[in-house]
Amino acid sequence: MRIALRLLGPACVLSLAVACSSAAPTPPPASGAPPDAPPADGLVCQANQHPAAPISLLTRAQYDATIADLLGDNSQPSSSFPAENEVSGFNNNTEVHIANPLLVEQFMNAAEGIAGRAVAANLSTLAPCAGTSNAERASCGSSFVASFGKRAFRRPLTTDEAQSFNTLFSGLNSTRGYSAAVELTMQALLQSPQFLYRLDSERAPTVESGAVPLDSYQIASRMSYFLTGSMPDSVLFGAADAGALSSTAEIETQARRLLETSRAKAMVRDFNQQWLQLDQLSGLARNPPQGMADVKGIGADYRESLQQFLDQVFWEHGDLPSLFSSPQTFVNARLGAVLGLEAPASGFAAVSAAPGRVGLLSQPGLMAMLAHSDQSGPVQRGVFVLQRLLCIDVPPPPPGLNPVPPDPDPNLTTRERFAVHTASSSCSGCHKLIDGAGFGFENYDQLGRYRTEENGLPVDASGEMMATGEPAVNGPYTGVLELSNRLAQSPRVERCLATNWYRYAMGRVETEADGCSLREVEQKFTASGGQFKELLVAVTLSEAFRYRPAIPGDM
Amino acid sequence: MDRVRKNPELSRRHFLRAAGGAAVALPLLSSLRAGAAGENFPKRLVLMYTPNGVVPDAWWPENVVSETSWDLNTIHKSLAPFKDRLLFLKGVDLAVTNDGPGGLHQKGIGGLFTGQQLQSGDLFVDGCGQRAGWANGISIDQEIAKTLAVGTPIKSLELGVRATENDVQGRIAYAGPGAPLPPMNDPSEVFQRLFSGFGQNTDQLAELRARRRSVLDTVQAQFRSVSARVSSSDQQKLEAHLTLVRDLESRMATGSNGSTSCVAPAVPAALDANSEDDMPTIAGLHLDMLATAFACDLTRIASFQISTSLNHIRYPWLNSMGEGHALSHMGPSDADAFQELVSRQTWHSQMLTNFLTRLSQIPEGSGTVLDNTLVLWGNEVSEGNTHSHQSIPFLMAGGGWYFRTGRSLQYSNTSHNDLLVSVLNAMGTPATTFGQADLCDGPLSGLV
């Protein structure tokens, strides 16, 4: 879907349009629920039917945060790791974020660097030892393995595990000395699967009628990586030690507490970055209009502006309708100059109710991202609204189609050029859907600047929403404000956001077995009036978050 | 200053910089094996990929009289010094894309070096709404690495220039079905990986290896023990990871870092792998370091990709400001777009020229490293505007120990799986099929 947003060019869309013929398409239902029916329809919730809980490899962001929390090492050692594979923008997808040779090699290099720094700086705190004999030092090593190992593995070591690392330690201690033994044992711990993966599917001793409750340590890790992008903090660890996380009340208490930590702020930014696919702003290349200075490197400014807007919506307004109605735009000096808004000499400041600015859909960063280098991007913007906000996937053309599009006419305006799609009877079906959603954004150019004229002609920002399954959303509209008002009230938008948070939390795309948990999450989100924190807490309380199916070998 | 002026290395460096933007400080170098008389030199393979098709009329040889009598076309003029080492292969199709899931760019890039269809599934959706998974098989570089890369510190090196699309549209190399290999986009990371071990003496290296071995032995034991406690699908992931740890340990033990015949290049300056302006420098650094890695026998297998299919990047150093994929769709009547596309593809060809030049300057036995290197260059479609998978722009360079080079060959609707078989054979891997077996008739005819 990321590609669709980023790269859907006019010609590629032509092929789509040819395929769609002239009939208005019926989009596939949003994940989990058809668009025009309550999500409960057709969903039979059976007790103890739970989706799989696959092991998940730490992402680069999770790795760095974990190392920082574990050792106070803020060097971001994952900068040498290859980027994660992505599904629908999310880089924590357990199906595609898997080991590869380069990553495994870099895990080794990172572990060597981390352990070397830790031992050089903190040996006496990490692994204090008064003894001098090999036996005494081996005993100190066992304490180190037990204490550091527990924090690194996010659960106490099993007897076998402790023995394995103690053996490694004492052997190294005899041959290479105490400090090297600590260092190398730490390297081994940091390359072990118990550190690199969250092992939610590790066999548990108890089974409830075919469904297995995750143990308190597994729940703690699930919660901490979802809500803080890192390992459990000491309070959460304490709750896990006490076995308290089998209680939903305790989970809720901990979830609300974690959402107040500074790591939660970073987590929300990480989610927004992936949900809205803001990596497209890295290396943003836009042709400045005549008379404007070069805009190289401005993508980072746009991203910060957008993240500050999203921070404010999440942490200060706190609800979904505000995403579409908050009147703030955040600008620094560079963006202020480009956008014609007053800005501070250094840092960012909010401008309230600037002309044409209301809500996410008018954000300069979003509009600049969803554009071509030299013109606006009605197609990208339309696809963004359909896919990211409404969870409507663009239907694929039939197999074997290989259309040759006509030469584009360079003498047309943006809208006229794109209107070729909808004028042709063979193209009109799909393009009414896509361009209809996107033409309403014509007040924003490729730099996200608000405009009422293009090339001396008045901007036509009329569009049409269709196929959403919601009469209150469907129909002609003009401009982003009108579209925002509709989307702010749309149950489908609410469900779509809940689905995206759910995917982020679970590290996978939902399956049929997630249906009941997802429905419950959506209902709680709706009942709260679209409060983001209630949505996140609801995910941690869902059965899918707390249980997994039995696997052979469970007893 | 006299000394500097007399230094042939420096003047060559200046030449390279002028020619293609390469700015790495190139060391004086001879092949690690140069002194070993009578030795069989290792063969090396590079897969090269550039996206979104080409301008065929400026790409394929012109004035073709016979397979040995032809002229390089506009795009490839810089390759003139190496004309007798080239093989243009016209009329070879990506027949593997005729069926199976995925969009045209997705299927093309996935099948290019694997000879396989994409896996079905909903993982990736392309710009036209097509859905697919990863390619369903190993790529030829990795198949060849199984035998050719035994004993090198690095099994294979995947290099990318703004190859930052982390899904099926951005991957050309696969370790197996659904197991793509991510490219490195940052030359400073490549430098660290290849050359950070240089400068250590034999004792230091032996100690490092011993330490790593004891650590990795314990790590492997942990993988085995955890694998037994998870679901079968998770078991597969952990066992795959364990295999990689084992491979890492075995390569470490056989490394040749620090040999006196190998000199690490200068540490590259910090660059932004997402920056369009840094692309020429990054490409130059990547290829120069790759040449050094070959000479030092750090690796024998590599892939080099310039961006990804369906990219939207500009080439500002060529004053080409169109967006990659959209630009490739401009019809033949758009003269400006045509010129932009030709200039980009000319630059791609120049990168190959620079690389071949570098290899040809590194002595190895009585010849050079180029004598023992094969480059296969391909694209996921033949022409951006048509998305055609017929007559993909395939060009081979080198491989003279096996192929009769210096020719431009014309095939007719021949499946590229046969070409992949030929490459396998050239690299010493016996095979009669590769990828989708029913698309193979054995090696491509007329090459040897």
HADDOCK unambig.tbl for C-alpha pairs under 7 A between the chains (distance, minus, plus):
assign (segid A and resid 1 and name CA) (segid B and resid 124 and name CA) 6.78 0.50 0.50
assign (segid A and resid 1 and name CA) (segid B and resid 125 and name CA) 5.14 0.50 0.50
assign (segid A and resid 1 and name CA) (segid B and resid 126 and name CA) 6.64 0.50 0.50
assign (segid A and resid 3 and name CA) (segid B and resid 126 and name CA) 5.67 0.50 0.50
assign (segid A and resid 3 and name CA) (segid B and resid 127 and name CA) 5.67 0.50 0.50
assign (segid A and resid 4 and name CA) (segid B and resid 126 and name CA) 5.72 0.50 0.50
assign (segid A and resid 4 and name CA) (segid B and resid 127 and name CA) 3.98 0.50 0.50
assign (segid A and resid 7 and name CA) (segid B and resid 127 and name CA) 6.36 0.50 0.50
assign (segid A and resid 7 and name CA) (segid B and resid 310 and name CA) 6.55 0.50 0.50
assign (segid A and resid 7 and name CA) (segid B and resid 311 and name CA) 6.92 0.50 0.50
assign (segid A and resid 7 and name CA) (segid B and resid 312 and name CA) 6.53 0.50 0.50
assign (segid A and resid 8 and name CA) (segid B and resid 127 and name CA) 4.90 0.50 0.50
assign (segid A and resid 9 and name CA) (segid B and resid 326 and name CA) 5.63 0.50 0.50
assign (segid A and resid 11 and name CA) (segid B and resid 329 and name CA) 6.35 0.50 0.50
assign (segid A and resid 12 and name CA) (segid B and resid 127 and name CA) 6.80 0.50 0.50
assign (segid A and resid 12 and name CA) (segid B and resid 128 and name CA) 6.28 0.50 0.50
assign (segid A and resid 13 and name CA) (segid B and resid 128 and name CA) 6.24 0.50 0.50
assign (segid A and resid 16 and name CA) (segid B and resid 128 and name CA) 5.38 0.50 0.50
assign (segid A and resid 54 and name CA) (segid B and resid 234 and name CA) 6.40 0.50 0.50
assign (segid A and resid 55 and name CA) (segid B and resid 234 and name CA) 6.29 0.50 0.50
assign (segid A and resid 80 and name CA) (segid B and resid 189 and name CA) 6.27 0.50 0.50
assign (segid A and resid 82 and name CA) (segid B and resid 182 and name CA) 6.39 0.50 0.50
assign (segid A and resid 82 and name CA) (segid B and resid 184 and name CA) 6.76 0.50 0.50
assign (segid A and resid 84 and name CA) (segid B and resid 166 and name CA) 6.80 0.50 0.50
assign (segid A and resid 85 and name CA) (segid B and resid 166 and name CA) 4.76 0.50 0.50
assign (segid A and resid 85 and name CA) (segid B and resid 167 and name CA) 5.71 0.50 0.50
assign (segid A and resid 86 and name CA) (segid B and resid 166 and name CA) 5.76 0.50 0.50
assign (segid A and resid 86 and name CA) (segid B and resid 167 and name CA) 5.95 0.50 0.50
assign (segid A and resid 87 and name CA) (segid B and resid 123 and name CA) 5.89 0.50 0.50
assign (segid A and resid 87 and name CA) (segid B and resid 124 and name CA) 6.49 0.50 0.50
assign (segid A and resid 99 and name CA) (segid B and resid 241 and name CA) 5.66 0.50 0.50
assign (segid A and resid 100 and name CA) (segid B and resid 181 and name CA) 6.53 0.50 0.50
assign (segid A and resid 101 and name CA) (segid B and resid 244 and name CA) 5.86 0.50 0.50
assign (segid A and resid 104 and name CA) (segid B and resid 244 and name CA) 6.74 0.50 0.50
assign (segid A and resid 104 and name CA) (segid B and resid 245 and name CA) 6.68 0.50 0.50
assign (segid A and resid 105 and name CA) (segid B and resid 248 and name CA) 6.79 0.50 0.50
assign (segid A and resid 184 and name CA) (segid B and resid 215 and name CA) 6.30 0.50 0.50
assign (segid A and resid 185 and name CA) (segid B and resid 215 and name CA) 6.98 0.50 0.50
assign (segid A and resid 187 and name CA) (segid B and resid 215 and name CA) 6.77 0.50 0.50
assign (segid A and resid 188 and name CA) (segid B and resid 215 and name CA) 5.12 0.50 0.50
assign (segid A and resid 188 and name CA) (segid B and resid 216 and name CA) 6.72 0.50 0.50
assign (segid A and resid 188 and name CA) (segid B and resid 218 and name CA) 6.56 0.50 0.50
assign (segid A and resid 188 and name CA) (segid B and resid 219 and name CA) 5.62 0.50 0.50
assign (segid A and resid 191 and name CA) (segid B and resid 219 and name CA) 6.29 0.50 0.50
assign (segid A and resid 192 and name CA) (segid B and resid 219 and name CA) 5.24 0.50 0.50
assign (segid A and resid 192 and name CA) (segid B and resid 222 and name CA) 6.11 0.50 0.50
assign (segid A and resid 192 and name CA) (segid B and resid 223 and name CA) 6.80 0.50 0.50
assign (segid A and resid 193 and name CA) (segid B and resid 222 and name CA) 6.93 0.50 0.50
assign (segid A and resid 193 and name CA) (segid B and resid 223 and name CA) 6.06 0.50 0.50
assign (segid A and resid 201 and name CA) (segid B and resid 230 and name CA) 5.58 0.50 0.50
assign (segid A and resid 201 and name CA) (segid B and resid 231 and name CA) 6.63 0.50 0.50
assign (segid A and resid 202 and name CA) (segid B and resid 229 and name CA) 5.38 0.50 0.50
assign (segid A and resid 202 and name CA) (segid B and resid 230 and name CA) 4.88 0.50 0.50
assign (segid A and resid 203 and name CA) (segid B and resid 229 and name CA) 5.53 0.50 0.50
assign (segid A and resid 203 and name CA) (segid B and resid 230 and name CA) 6.24 0.50 0.50
assign (segid A and resid 282 and name CA) (segid B and resid 274 and name CA) 6.33 0.50 0.50
assign (segid A and resid 283 and name CA) (segid B and resid 274 and name CA) 5.08 0.50 0.50
assign (segid A and resid 283 and name CA) (segid B and resid 275 and name CA) 5.17 0.50 0.50
assign (segid A and resid 283 and name CA) (segid B and resid 276 and name CA) 6.99 0.50 0.50
assign (segid A and resid 394 and name CA) (segid B and resid 129 and name CA) 5.34 0.50 0.50
assign (segid A and resid 395 and name CA) (segid B and resid 129 and name CA) 5.57 0.50 0.50
assign (segid A and resid 396 and name CA) (segid B and resid 128 and name CA) 6.13 0.50 0.50
assign (segid A and resid 396 and name CA) (segid B and resid 129 and name CA) 4.23 0.50 0.50
assign (segid A and resid 396 and name CA) (segid B and resid 130 and name CA) 5.00 0.50 0.50
assign (segid A and resid 402 and name CA) (segid B and resid 387 and name CA) 6.79 0.50 0.50
assign (segid A and resid 404 and name CA) (segid B and resid 385 and name CA) 6.61 0.50 0.50
assign (segid A and resid 404 and name CA) (segid B and resid 386 and name CA) 5.43 0.50 0.50
assign (segid A and resid 406 and name CA) (segid B and resid 331 and name CA) 6.95 0.50 0.50
assign (segid A and resid 407 and name CA) (segid B and resid 330 and name CA) 6.27 0.50 0.50
assign (segid A and resid 407 and name CA) (segid B and resid 331 and name CA) 4.71 0.50 0.50
assign (segid A and resid 408 and name CA) (segid B and resid 330 and name CA) 6.97 0.50 0.50
assign (segid A and resid 551 and name CA) (segid B and resid 231 and name CA) 6.00 0.50 0.50
